[in-house]
């Protein structure tokens, strides 16, 4: 069964290549004025600019930004815009990356409480010099928080807001999915996380 539409919302998949494995982060942005072709184009421009100029300088040079896909999920079978980054942009940290499954979780918070109103983003391409033991260094974690806070501003610049999409509530599918504005970005601890599907051959 296809996902139900999310009112006034687009989905942005930022695509990376890490050790020849394609990985991604999926974001959502909501536009109170509605979604059209211009919205998709504006999203592609803003998210690509953010990834290239704000996020990638923090990641290992083994990780490259290769493009993104923006989809109108406000209607069934909404339009899609694909952007290919040519040339691909490598991370700005010259140190090798940790293995592809190693990541760090950034938490997206909204004004609502409960798991349905929180989001998580697992950042790929962690440089080995930003880890000690099973934890990342706190300055690097703080830099990632700052970077995602910058993304909030990038989306506001095109009259939208970064959002968390909830399709279920108490394990029951919502009749109409809900998009809630991200109001804060943080991390709950410095522990590294594992995304097994990012290992070579397992998919994104």
N, C-alpha and C positions, 0 to 999 in steps of 0.2 A: 504494500500500500504506500503510495507516495506521501511525502510529508505535506501537511496542511499549510496553506499560505500564512505568512506572518505579515500583518498589516504594515504597510509603508516601510518595509525593511529590505535591505540587500545583504547578501552573503559575500564575503571576500575571502578567497583562499590564496594566501601568500605561499608561493612555491619555492623550495630550496632544493639544492643538490648537495648531499653530504655523503662522501665516500661512494659516489656513483649511485646512491639510493635517493629517490625523490621523496622528500618529506614536506609537510605543510603545517601551517597554522590557519585555522578558520576563525574569522572575525565576523561580527554583525554590526551594521550601522542602520539607524532608523531616521527617516525623514518625514516630519509631520506634514510637510507640503505635498507628499506623495513621491512616487518613484517613476522616472521616465528615462529615456535614452541619455539625456544630459546628466542625470544623476549617476548612472553607471559610469559614464566617461569621467565625471568629476571624482568619483570614488577611486577609479583606476589610477588617476593622476596623483591623488593625495596619498593613497596607501603605498603606491610604488615609490613616491618621493620619500615617504617616511621610512620604508624598509631600506632603501638605498642609502639614505643620508643620516638616519638616526639609529636604526637597529643594527645594521651590518657592521658598522665600526666596532661594535662590542663583541662580535662573534669571531670564531677562528677562521683563518683563511681557507681551511678545508671545506667550509660551508659557503655556498654561493647562492645568491638570489637570482632565480632564473625567470621569474614572471609571476603573474597572478591571474585569477579568474573572478569576475564580479557577476553575480547572478541576482536578478530581480526575483525575490521569493515572496513578494507581496501578492502575486497572482499565480494561478496554476500555469506551469510551463512558461514562466517569465523569461524575458530576454537574458542573454549572457554576453559578456564582453571579455575577451581574452587578451592579455598583454604579455608579450615576450620581452624580457630584458636582454637587450643585445648591445654590447657584450654582457655576459653575466657578471655580477658584482660580487667579488670575494669579500669575506669578512676581514675586518681591519686589524685583527690580532694575529700576528705572524706565528704564534704558537700552534702546535697541532691541536686538533679537536679531540675531546673524549670520544669513545665509541658512539656510534649512531644512536643507540638506545638511551644514552645518558642525557638527561635534560634537567631543567630547573623550572619549577612551577611558580607562575605569577598569578595572583588571585585578583579577580575583578569583583568589586563590591558595588551594590546599589543601595538605594535608600530603604529597600525592603529586606526583611529578614527571611531566613530559610534557604535551603539548598537550591530551590527553584529560581532564586534571584541572585545567585553567585555564578561566576564563570571562572574557568581556569585555562591558562595558556602555558603549554610546555615548550620552552625555548630550546631550539636545537643549536648545535655548533658550539658547545661550551669549551672554551680554551683550557688546556690542561693547567695553565698557570693561574687559573681562577678557582681551582679546587684544592682543598686540603683535607685529606682523609675522605670522609663521606659527606663533606659539606662544601658549599661554594664560599668564596670570600665575600664578606658583607659589603665591601665597596662595589663589587660587580653586581650583586643583587640589587643594591640601591640604584645603580646606573640603569638596570633594566626597568625598575619601577619608574624612574624618571622618563625613560624612553616611551613607555606605554602611556604615561601621563601626557607626553607630547602628542601621542596619537589622538588622544581625546581632543586636543586643540586643532589638529589637522582636520578632523571630521567636523568640528564646529565651524571651521572655516568655509565649509560648503553647506552650511545650514542643516546639519544633521547632528546626531549624537551617537557615540559608541554605545552599544547595547548588549545585554545578555538576553538570549532567547530561551524561553521556557515552553516546552511542548507538552510536558506532563506536570501533574500536581498530585502528590501522594500516590504515585505510580499509576495514575489514571490519565489517559490522554485528554488534553484540553480540546474542547470544541473549536476554540480560536486560540492559537498560540499567542503568547505575550512577550513583547520586547520591552525591557526595562533599562533605563539610562544608567550607565556606569558612572558612579560618583566618586569612587576611590580605587586606587591600585595599591596592592601591598603583597607581601609574602608571609606565610604563616610560620616558616622556619627556614633554615639554611640548608636543609638536607637535600641531597641530589635525588632525582627521581628517575624512573626507568620507563621507557616507552618501547616495549619489545617489538612492536610492529614496525619500528624504524630501523631494525636490523636489516642487513642486506637480504633481499629476496622475500621479505615479509610484507611489503607494501607500505603505503604512507601511514 
